[in-house]
């Protein structure tokens, strides 16, 4: 078993001065914490893996392909591999748990 605390992960991510911290990398999936501050631009490009996002905190819009919705704490979104996507109009600092399958390389 592996157990992680979001506060610890966010502190580790911030200490590494990056928006993304991969904290789990297993044979069939990987997971990370993605952080964007209020007003920040999301530089993501499409990934080769399917993704599931769980918004831990914050508020923003999420565009996946040609669909846009608002997301906030507790929102879960699926992004198919190869699909353009990004968070935007971030009104509250955003912290998102990201699960990739298969694992990101």
WOVEN-V42269 format. One line per field, one symbol per residue. ss: DSSP state (~ for helix, > for strand, _ for the rest). phi: phi as a letter, one per 30 degrees, with the letter a starting at -180 (. if undefined). A space follows every 10 residues. Layout:
ss: ???
phi: ???
This chain:
ss: _____~~~~~ ~~~~~____> >>>>>____> >>>>>>____ _________> >>>>>>>>>> >>>>__>>>> >>___>>>>_ ____>>>>>> >>>>>>>>>> >____
phi: .bbbcedddd ddedddhbdb bdcbbcecab baccbbdeid dcdececdcd bbcbddajba cbcbiccbbd baejdbbcbd eicdaacahd cbecbbdccc bdddd
